[in-house]
Amino acid sequence: MIKVPSLLVIIYLSFTTTLGAQDHSHGSGHALMYPNIDGYVTLKADLHQHTVFSDGEVWPTIRVMEALRENLDAISLTEHLEYQPHEQDIPH
């Protein structure tokens, strides 16, 4: 009789951990505030990211959404020309 609730807990835990694995996010989503230096504007940027066009796992649009969510001012996609493990999955 106790096995049914235990089974429900196992199903619930496996479902919630699967959802978390699909997030693809890198940051916590907390806004980071950096002060400006007199005469300069401080920007927040991630200048080294990969997408499915080299050894990353997500499309460039996902990287843009992540940057917007993390309040970044600039991003740079740094793909590898010589290493494209997803080449068969991408139309050329």
N, CA, C and O atoms as a printed pandas DataFrame, in Angstrom:
     atom_number atom_name residue_name chain_id  residue_number  x_coord  y_coord  z_coord
0              1         N          MET        A               1    0.805   -1.184    0.000
1              2        CA          MET        A               1    0.000    0.000    0.000
2              3         C          MET        A               1    0.855    1.258    0.000
3              4         O          MET        A               1    0.409    2.301   -0.478
4              5         N          ILE        A               2    2.043    1.185    0.512
5              6        CA          ILE        A               2    2.933    2.338    0.534
6              7         C          ILE        A               2    3.654    2.476   -0.807
7              8         O          ILE        A               2    4.211    3.533   -1.102
8              9         N          LYS        A               3    3.648    1.438   -1.605
9             10        CA          LYS        A               3    4.374    1.456   -2.867
10            11         C          LYS        A               3    3.789    2.444   -3.865
11            12         O          LYS        A               3    4.539    3.014   -4.657
12            13         N          VAL        A               4    2.496    2.666   -3.857
13            14        CA          VAL        A               4    1.893    3.592   -4.812
14            15         C          VAL        A               4    2.401    5.018   -4.596
15            16         O          VAL        A               4    2.820    5.647   -5.568
16            17         N          PRO        A               5    2.388    5.564   -3.372
17            18        CA          PRO        A               5    2.952    6.905   -3.191
18            19         C          PRO        A               5    4.439    6.966   -3.541
19            20         O          PRO        A               5    4.900    7.969   -4.085
20            21         N          SER        A               6    5.192    5.914   -3.238
21            22        CA          SER        A               6    6.613    5.899   -3.578
22            23         C          SER        A               6    6.799    5.948   -5.085
23            24         O          SER        A               6    7.690    6.639   -5.579
24            25         N          LEU        A               7    5.975    5.228   -5.810
25            26        CA          LEU        A               7    6.041    5.239   -7.263
26            27         C          LEU        A               7    5.717    6.630   -7.794
27            28         O          LEU        A               7    6.367    7.102   -8.726
28            29         N          LEU        A               8    4.732    7.283   -7.218
29            30        CA          LEU        A               8    4.386    8.639   -7.645
30            31         C          LEU        A               8    5.532    9.610   -7.388
31            32         O          LEU        A               8    5.795   10.491   -8.206
32            33         N          VAL        A               9    6.205    9.456   -6.274
33            34        CA          VAL        A               9    7.353   10.317   -5.967
34            35         C          VAL        A               9    8.466   10.088   -6.982
35            36         O          VAL        A               9    9.076   11.048   -7.454
36            37         N          ILE        A              10    8.736    8.845   -7.320
37            38        CA          ILE        A              10    9.775    8.528   -8.301
38            39         C          ILE        A              10    9.424    9.124   -9.660
39            40         O          ILE        A              10   10.284    9.708  -10.319
40            41         N          ILE        A              11    8.181    8.984  -10.080
41            42        CA          ILE        A              11    7.749    9.554  -11.361
42            43         C          ILE        A              11    7.892   11.072  -11.338
43            44         O          ILE        A              11    8.390   11.669  -12.292
44            45         N          TYR        A              12    7.457   11.687  -10.255
45            46        CA          TYR        A              12    7.546   13.144  -10.136
46            47         C          TYR        A              12    8.998   13.611  -10.206
47            48         O          TYR        A              12    9.310   14.559  -10.926
48            49         N          LEU        A              13    9.880   12.956   -9.466
49            50        CA          LEU        A              13   11.286   13.355   -9.452
50            51         C          LEU        A              13   11.944   13.170  -10.811
51            52         O          LEU        A              13   12.719   14.024  -11.241
52            53         N          SER        A              14   11.651   12.079  -11.487
53            54        CA          SER        A              14   12.260   11.873  -12.795
54            55         C          SER        A              14   11.721   12.872  -13.813
55            56         O          SER        A              14   12.449   13.269  -14.723
56            57         N          PHE        A              15   10.470   13.283  -13.683
57            58        CA          PHE        A              15    9.900   14.274  -14.595
58            59         C          PHE        A              15   10.525   15.646  -14.357
59            60         O          PHE        A              15   10.880   16.334  -15.314
60            61         N          THR        A              16   10.664   16.050  -13.110
61            62        CA          THR        A              16   11.209   17.379  -12.820
62            63         C          THR        A              16   12.692   17.472  -13.147
63            64         O          THR        A              16   13.149   18.530  -13.580
64            65         N          THR        A              17   13.453   16.415  -12.958
65            66        CA          THR        A              17   14.872   16.474  -13.307
66            67         C          THR        A              17   15.052   16.490  -14.815
67            68         O          THR        A              17   16.006   17.094  -15.306
68            69         N          THR        A              18   14.169   15.849  -15.561
69            70        CA          THR        A              18   14.235   15.888  -17.017
70            71         C          THR        A              18   13.956   17.291  -17.522
71            72         O          THR        A              18   14.624   17.754  -18.447
72            73         N          LEU        A              19   12.989   17.975  -16.940
73            74        CA          LEU        A              19   12.694   19.340  -17.356
74            75         C          LEU        A              19   13.883   20.258  -17.113
75            76         O          LEU        A              19   14.180   21.115  -17.945
76            77         N          GLY        A              20   14.551   20.094  -16.014
77            78        CA          GLY        A              20   15.713   20.918  -15.714
78            79         C          GLY        A              20   16.854   20.682  -16.686
79            80         O          GLY        A              20   17.615   21.605  -16.976
80            81         N          ALA        A              21   16.986   19.481  -17.187
81            82        CA          ALA        A              21   18.053   19.165  -18.126
82            83         C          ALA        A              21   17.824   19.803  -19.485
83            84         O          ALA        A              21   18.770   19.926  -20.262
84            85         N          GLN        A              22   16.610   20.209  -19.796
85            86        CA          GLN        A              22   16.286   20.807  -21.078
86            87         C          GLN        A              22   16.445   22.318  -21.083
87            88         O          GLN        A              22   16.166   22.955  -22.099
88            89         N          ASP        A              23   16.877   22.901  -19.999
89            90        CA          ASP        A              23   16.915   24.355  -19.864
90            91         C          ASP        A              23   17.946   25.020  -20.769
91            92         O          ASP        A              23   17.655   26.074  -21.335
92            93         N          HIS        A              24   19.111   24.463  -20.925
93            94        CA          HIS        A              24   20.204   24.987  -21.738
94            95         C          HIS        A              24   20.723   26.332  -21.260
95            96         O          HIS        A              24   21.467   26.986  -21.991
96            97         N          SER        A              25   20.368   26.760  -20.091
97            98        CA          SER        A              25   20.837   28.066  -19.637
98            99         C          SER        A              25   22.203   27.938  -18.985
99           100         O          SER        A              25   22.609   26.860  -18.551
100          101         N          HIS        A              26   22.895   29.058  -18.928
101          102        CA          HIS        A              26   24.227   29.065  -18.342
102          103         C          HIS        A              26   24.297   29.869  -17.065
103          104         O          HIS        A              26   25.148   29.620  -16.211
104          105         N          GLY        A              27   23.412   30.823  -16.934
105          106        CA          GLY        A              27   23.498   31.709  -15.787
106          107         C          GLY        A              27   22.327   31.542  -14.851
107          108         O          GLY        A              27   21.389   30.787  -15.105
108          109         N          SER        A              28   22.413   32.257  -13.783
109          110        CA          SER        A              28   21.364   32.184  -12.778
110          111         C          SER        A              28   20.233   33.157  -13.059
111          112         O          SER        A              28   19.190   33.091  -12.408
112          113         N          GLY        A              29   20.419   34.067  -14.022
113          114        CA          GLY        A              29   19.393   35.036  -14.328
114          115         C          GLY        A              29   19.388   36.224  -13.385
115          116         O          GLY        A              29   18.518   37.088  -13.493
116          117         N          HIS        A              30   20.341   36.288  -12.461
117          118        CA          HIS        A              30   20.428   37.421  -11.542
118          119         C          HIS        A              30   21.132   38.580  -12.242
119          120         O          HIS        A              30   22.140   38.384  -12.921
120          121         N          ALA        A              31   20.604   39.767  -12.074
121          122        CA          ALA        A              31   21.216   40.944  -12.677
122          123         C          ALA        A              31   22.516   41.283  -11.954
123          124         O          ALA        A              31   22.545   41.411  -10.730
124          125         N          LEU        A              32   23.571   41.424  -12.718
125          126        CA          LEU        A              32   24.856   41.837  -12.163
126          127         C          LEU        A              32   25.036   43.317  -12.462
127          128         O          LEU        A              32   24.867   43.748  -13.603
128          129         N          MET        A              33   25.370   44.080  -11.459
129          130        CA          MET        A              33   25.540   45.514  -11.627
130          131         C          MET        A              33   27.014   45.871  -11.449
131          132         O          MET        A              33   27.617   45.570  -10.419
132          133         N          TYR        A              34   27.579   46.508  -12.455
133          134        CA          TYR        A              34   28.959   46.971  -12.385
134          135         C          TYR        A              34   28.946   48.489  -12.523
135          136         O          TYR        A              34   28.229   49.018  -13.372
136          137         N          PRO        A              35   29.712   49.189  -11.722
137          138        CA          PRO        A              35   29.702   50.654  -11.805
138          139         C          PRO        A              35   30.447   51.151  -13.042
139          140         O          PRO        A              35   31.402   50.522  -13.498
140          141         N          ASN        A              36   30.004   52.275  -13.575
141          142        CA          ASN        A              36   30.733   52.936  -14.651
142          143         C          ASN        A              36   31.930   53.659  -14.058
143          144         O          ASN        A              36   31.898   54.112  -12.914
144          145         N          ILE        A              37   32.974   53.756  -14.847
145          146        CA          ILE        A              37   34.150   54.537  -14.473
146          147         C          ILE        A              37   33.978   55.904  -15.125
147          148         O          ILE        A              37   33.486   55.988  -16.251
148          149         N          ASP        A              38   34.368   56.957  -14.452
149          150        CA          ASP        A              38   34.190   58.309  -14.989
150          151         C          ASP        A              38   34.653   58.398  -16.442
151          152         O          ASP        A              38   35.802   58.091  -16.761
152          153         N          GLY        A              39   33.745   58.820  -17.311
153          154        CA          GLY        A              39   34.059   58.972  -18.725
154          155         C          GLY        A              39   33.876   57.707  -19.545
155          156         O          GLY        A              39   34.054   57.742  -20.762
156          157         N          TYR        A              40   33.526   56.589  -18.918
157          158        CA          TYR        A              40   33.360   55.316  -19.616
158          159         C          TYR        A              40   32.045   54.658  -19.206
159          160         O          TYR        A              40   31.498   54.936  -18.139
160          161         N          VAL        A              41   31.556   53.787  -20.073
161          162        CA          VAL        A              41   30.361   53.006  -19.761
162          163         C          VAL        A              41   30.788   51.547  -19.653
163          164         O          VAL        A              41   31.433   51.024  -20.561
164          165         N          THR        A              42   30.441   50.894  -18.572
165          166        CA          THR        A              42   30.767   49.487  -18.366
166          167         C          THR        A              42   29.705   48.620  -19.030
167          168         O          THR        A              42   28.512   48.804  -18.790
168          169         N          LEU        A              43   30.132   47.678  -19.861
169          170        CA          LEU        A              43   29.227   46.751  -20.534
170          171         C          LEU        A              43   29.423   45.350  -19.974
171          172         O          LEU        A              43   30.525   44.977  -19.571
172          173         N          LYS        A              44   28.342   44.582  -19.954
173          174        CA          LYS        A              44   28.402   43.166  -19.567
174          175         C          LYS        A              44   28.335   42.362  -20.861
175          176         O          LYS        A              44   27.431   42.563  -21.671
176          177         N          ALA        A              45   29.280   41.458  -21.057
177          178        CA          ALA        A              45   29.350   40.715  -22.310
178          179         C          ALA        A              45   29.838   39.295  -22.075
179          180         O          ALA        A              45   30.574   39.021  -21.127
180          181         N          ASP        A              46   29.414   38.401  -22.954
181          182        CA          ASP        A              46   29.946   37.039  -23.013
182          183         C          ASP        A              46   30.571   36.910  -24.393
183          184         O          ASP        A              46   29.858   36.830  -25.393
184          185         N          LEU        A              47   31.883   36.888  -24.454
185          186        CA          LEU        A              47   32.584   36.958  -25.728
186          187         C          LEU        A              47   33.106   35.615  -26.221
187          188         O          LEU        A              47   33.940   35.570  -27.125
188          189         N          HIS        A              48   32.627   34.533  -25.642
189          190        CA          HIS        A              48   33.052   33.207  -26.112
190          191         C          HIS        A              48   31.901   32.222  -25.935
191          192         O          HIS        A              48   31.728   31.638  -24.865
192          193         N          GLN        A              49   31.120   32.045  -26.994
193          194        CA          GLN        A              49   29.991   31.109  -26.969
194          195         C          GLN        A              49   30.008   30.273  -28.242
195          196         O          GLN        A              49   30.489   30.715  -29.285
196          197         N          HIS        A              50   29.477   29.063  -28.141
197          198        CA          HIS        A              50   29.372   28.183  -29.298
198          199         C          HIS        A              50   27.915   27.798  -29.522
199          200         O          HIS        A              50   27.113   27.787  -28.588
200          201         N          THR        A              51   27.587   27.484  -30.765
201          202        CA          THR        A              51   26.243   27.016  -31.119
202          203         C          THR        A              51   26.380   25.693  -31.867
203          204         O          THR        A              51   27.469   25.122  -31.931
204          205         N          VAL        A              52   25.284   25.210  -32.428
205          206        CA          VAL        A              52   25.318   23.952  -33.174
206          207         C          VAL        A              52   26.196   24.038  -34.416
207          208         O          VAL        A              52   26.515   23.013  -35.018
208          209         N          PHE        A              53   26.591   25.246  -34.805
209          210        CA          PHE        A              53   27.442   25.396  -35.981
210          211         C          PHE        A              53   28.897   25.042  -35.692
211          212         O          PHE        A              53   29.726   25.053  -36.602
212          213         N          SER        A              54   29.214   24.731  -34.451
213          214        CA          SER        A              54   30.498   24.106  -34.119
214          215         C          SER        A              54   30.243   23.104  -33.008
215          216         O          SER        A              54   29.480   22.162  -33.223
216          217         N          ASP        A              55   30.833   23.251  -31.843
217          218        CA          ASP        A              55   30.682   22.229  -30.810
218          219         C          ASP        A              55   29.672   22.599  -29.726
219          220         O          ASP        A              55   29.712   22.024  -28.638
220          221         N          GLY        A              56   28.773   23.539  -29.994
221          222        CA          GLY        A              56   27.707   23.864  -29.049
222          223         C          GLY        A              56   26.504   22.961  -29.255
223          224         O          GLY        A              56   26.483   22.145  -30.176
224          225         N          GLU        A              57   25.517   23.104  -28.409
225          226        CA          GLU        A              57   24.338   22.240  -28.458
226          227         C          GLU        A              57   23.052   22.980  -28.811
227          228         O          GLU        A              57   22.011   22.344  -28.974
228          229         N          VAL        A              58   23.095   24.310  -28.934
229          230        CA          VAL        A              58   21.873   25.074  -29.192
230          231         C          VAL        A              58   22.069   26.005  -30.383
231          232         O          VAL        A              58   23.196   26.283  -30.792
232          233         N          TRP        A              59   20.939   26.487  -30.937
233          234        CA          TRP        A              59   20.946   27.405  -32.069
234          235         C          TRP        A              59   21.337   28.806  -31.595
235          236         O          TRP        A              59   21.202   29.116  -30.411
236          237         N          PRO        A              60   21.821   29.657  -32.509
237          238        CA          PRO        A              60   22.177   31.033  -32.137
238          239         C          PRO        A              60   21.021   31.808  -31.502
239          240         O          PRO        A              60   21.250   32.646  -30.631
240          241         N          THR        A              61   19.800   31.543  -31.920
241          242        CA          THR        A              61   18.654   32.247  -31.334
242          243         C          THR        A              61   18.533   31.963  -29.840
243          244         O          THR        A              61   18.117   32.832  -29.074
244          245         N          ILE        A              62   18.895   30.755  -29.425
245          246        CA          ILE        A              62   18.871   30.416  -28.000
246          247         C          ILE        A              62   19.929   31.226  -27.262
247          248         O          ILE        A              62   19.679   31.720  -26.163
248          249         N          ARG        A              63   21.112   31.365  -27.862
249          250        CA          ARG        A              63   22.173   32.165  -27.230
250          251         C          ARG        A              63   21.725   33.622  -27.062
251          252         O          ARG        A              63   22.036   34.254  -26.053
252          253         N          VAL        A              64   20.995   34.153  -28.047
253          254        CA          VAL        A              64   20.492   35.526  -27.939
254          255         C          VAL        A              64   19.470   35.622  -26.809
255          256         O          VAL        A              64   19.506   36.567  -26.021
256          257         N          MET        A              65   18.557   34.650  -26.725
257          258        CA          MET        A              65   17.557   34.667  -25.646
258          259         C          MET        A              65   18.228   34.573  -24.277
259          260         O          MET        A              65   17.804   35.238  -23.331
260          261         N          GLU        A              66   19.280   33.742  -24.167
261          262        CA          GLU        A              66   20.017   33.644  -22.903
262          263         C          GLU        A              66   20.648   34.986  -22.535
263          264         O          GLU        A              66   20.610   35.402  -21.377
264          265         N          ALA        A              67   21.229   35.660  -23.531
265          266        CA          ALA        A              67   21.863   36.955  -23.269
266          267         C          ALA        A              67   20.836   37.993  -22.831
267          268         O          ALA        A              67   21.106   38.796  -21.939
268          269         N          LEU        A              68   19.662   37.979  -23.453
269          270        CA          LEU        A              68   18.608   38.911  -23.052
270          271         C          LEU        A              68   18.148   38.626  -21.631
271          272         O          LEU        A              68   17.943   39.548  -20.842
272          273         N          ARG        A              69   17.986   37.346  -21.305
273          274        CA          ARG        A              69   17.551   36.960  -19.965
274          275         C          ARG        A              69   18.578   37.358  -18.909
275          276         O          ARG        A              69   18.215   37.709  -17.786
276          277         N          GLU        A              70   19.848   37.304  -19.267
277          278        CA          GLU        A              70   20.922   37.627  -18.328
278          279         C          GLU        A              70   21.327   39.101  -18.384
279          280         O          GLU        A              70   22.306   39.504  -17.755
280          281         N          ASN        A              71   20.574   39.900  -19.136
281          282        CA          ASN        A              71   20.837   41.347  -19.252
282          283         C          ASN        A              71   22.246   41.666  -19.746
283          284         O          ASN        A              71   22.875   42.608  -19.264
284          285         N          LEU        A              72   22.742   40.889  -20.701
285          286        CA          LEU        A              72   24.052   41.187  -21.274
286          287         C          LEU        A              72   23.912   42.300  -22.305
287          288         O          LEU        A              72   22.879   42.424  -22.963
288          289         N          ASP        A              73   24.952   43.101  -22.438
289          290        CA          ASP        A              73   24.956   44.182  -23.422
290          291         C          ASP        A              73   25.489   43.719  -24.772
291          292         O          ASP        A              73   25.155   44.310  -25.799
292          293         N          ALA        A              74   26.309   42.673  -24.789
293          294        CA          ALA        A              74   26.901   42.189  -26.033
294          295         C          ALA        A              74   27.251   40.714  -25.891
295          296         O          ALA        A              74   27.546   40.229  -24.799
296          297         N          ILE        A              75   27.211   40.008  -27.028
297          298        CA          ILE        A              75   27.674   38.619  -27.075
298          299         C          ILE        A              75   28.503   38.429  -28.335
299          300         O          ILE        A              75   28.423   39.225  -29.271
300          301         N          SER        A              76   29.289   37.380  -28.349
301          302        CA          SER        A              76   30.066   37.007  -29.516
302          303         C          SER        A              76   29.972   35.498  -29.673
303          304         O          SER        A              76   30.201   34.754  -28.719
304          305         N          LEU        A              77   29.635   35.046  -30.874
305          306        CA          LEU        A              77   29.587   33.608  -31.160
306          307         C          LEU        A              77   30.927   33.226  -31.777
307          308         O          LEU        A              77   31.310   33.761  -32.818
308          309         N          THR        A              78   31.625   32.318  -31.148
309          310        CA          THR        A              78   32.980   31.943  -31.566
310          311         C          THR        A              78   32.977   30.500  -32.043
311          312         O          THR        A              78   33.304   29.581  -31.292
312          313         N          GLU        A              79   32.606   30.319  -33.290
313          314        CA          GLU        A              79   32.473   28.974  -33.856
314          315         C          GLU        A              79   33.822   28.457  -34.365
315          316         O          GLU        A              79   34.718   29.235  -34.691
316          317         N          HIS        A              80   33.944   27.142  -34.423
317          318        CA          HIS        A              80   35.130   26.490  -34.959
318          319         C          HIS        A              80   34.843   26.089  -36.403
319          320         O          HIS        A              80   33.872   25.379  -36.662
320          321         N          LEU        A              81   35.664   26.530  -37.336
321          322        CA          LEU        A              81   35.479   26.136  -38.731
322          323         C          LEU        A              81   35.925   24.700  -38.967
323          324         O          LEU        A              81   35.339   23.985  -39.781
324          325         N          GLU        A              82   36.963   24.284  -38.252
325          326        CA          GLU        A              82   37.540   22.962  -38.490
326          327         C          GLU        A              82   36.822   21.842  -37.736
327          328         O          GLU        A              82   37.071   20.666  -38.001
328          329         N          TYR        A              83   35.939   22.190  -36.806
329          330        CA          TYR        A              83   35.267   21.170  -35.994
330          331         C          TYR        A              83   33.771   21.430  -36.009
331          332         O          TYR        A              83   33.289   22.374  -35.383
332          333         N          GLN        A              84   33.035   20.583  -36.733
333          334        CA          GLN        A              84   31.590   20.738  -36.852
334          335         C          GLN        A              84   30.909   19.381  -36.654
335          336         O          GLN        A              84   30.544   18.729  -37.632
336          337         N          PRO        A              85   30.735   18.951  -35.415
337          338        CA          PRO        A              85   30.161   17.632  -35.159
338          339         C          PRO        A              85   28.692   17.509  -35.566
339          340         O          PRO        A              85   28.194   16.395  -35.728
340          341         N          HIS        A              86   27.990   18.632  -35.736
341          342        CA          HIS        A              86   26.570   18.587  -36.107
342          343         C          HIS        A              86   26.359   18.884  -37.590
343          344         O          HIS        A              86   25.250   19.238  -37.989
344          345         N          GLU        A              87   27.392   18.747  -38.409
345          346        CA          GLU        A              87   27.333   19.123  -39.819
346          347         C          GLU        A              87   26.206   18.411  -40.568
347          348         O          GLU        A              87   25.567   19.014  -41.431
348          349         N          GLN        A              88   25.955   17.153  -40.255
349          350        CA          GLN        A              88   24.905   16.398  -40.943
350          351         C          GLN        A              88   23.503   16.882  -40.578
351          352         O          GLN        A              88   22.554   16.635  -41.323
352          353         N          ASP        A              89   23.359   17.561  -39.450
353          354        CA          ASP        A              89   22.049   18.020  -38.982
354          355         C          ASP        A              89   21.693   19.420  -39.461
355          356         O          ASP        A              89   20.563   19.870  -39.270
356          357         N          ILE        A              90   22.642   20.114  -40.081
357          358        CA          ILE        A              90   22.442   21.511  -40.459
358          359         C          ILE        A              90   22.396   21.620  -41.979
359          360         O          ILE        A              90   23.302   21.140  -42.659
360          361         N          PRO        A              91   21.344   22.250  -42.522
361          362        CA          PRO        A              91   21.284   22.419  -43.982
362          363         C          PRO        A              91   22.381   23.369  -44.471
363          364         O          PRO        A              91   22.646   24.398  -43.850
364          365         N          HIS        A              92   23.010   23.010  -45.585
365          366        CA          HIS        A              92   24.071   23.862  -46.169
366          367         C          HIS        A              92   23.620   24.377  -47.506
367          368         O          HIS        A              92   24.356   25.109  -48.167
